[in-house]
Amino acid sequence: MATLPAQGLSEGDEGELAGVPYDEAPNRLGSGSGLMTQAAQASAPEAFVPGDIKTARLFGRHFAETLGRLSFSG
C-alpha cells in the first residue's frame, strides 16, 4: 500500500484513491512540494487526465486565496 503524504490518501489494490479512480483523483502523484502533473512530452492540453486538471485548479485556487490573504505595503 502506497501512502500519498500530501493528501493523506492511500492507494488501494484497484488503483483507486479513497474510492476515486486513480486518473480522476486530485494530487494522484502525491507531491507535497507543489503542483505535479504527468503527460507525454509535447502533449496537447487534452492529454492530461482529469485528476491532474483538478489538481491544477485546486492548486491555483489555493495560491490565489493565499495571495488574497497577504497584505502588501509599498
N, C-alpha and C positions, 0 to 999 in steps of 0.2 A: 504494500500500500504506500503510495507516494503522498506526501503532505505538501500542500502549496501554502507556504507561510504567509504570504501577503494577504490572503483572504481567509486563512484558517480552514480551507476546504480539503477534503481527502478524495483521492481518485479511487473509484470502485473498480471491480474486475471488468465491468462492462464499458469502461472508458467514460463514465459519467461522473460529473462533479455535483454532489448534493442533489441528485435527481435530474440534473440538466445535461443533455447530450454534450459531450466534450467540445465539439465545434461551436456550440452556442453559449458556452459558459464564459462569463467575463473573467479576465485575468487567467485564462486557461494555461498560460505558460508560466505562471507563478512568479513574476518579477515583483520584488518589493522595492526596487530602486527607481522605478519609473515605467513609462509606457513601453510595452514589448508586444510586438505582433509578429506574424510569420506568413510569408508568401514567397513564391519563387522570384528569382531575380528579374527585374523589369516587368513585374506583373501589373495588369490593369487593376484599378480600384475594386472591380467586381470579384477579383480573385481572393480577397480577404474573407475569411469565414465570419459568420455573424457574431461570434463571441469576441473576435478581435475588434469589430466595429463597435460593439457595446463597450469594450474596454477603452477604446479611444474616446468615446462620448463621455463615459464616466470620468476619465482622467481629465478631459477638457473642462467638464463642469466643476470638478474639484479644484482645478487650477484657477478657474475664473472666480469661484467662491472665495478661495484663499486670497487672491489679489483684491477682491472687493472688501475683505476684512482689514487689509493693510492700510495704514494711514501714511500718505506721502507728504512730506513737508519740503518746500523748495525754497 
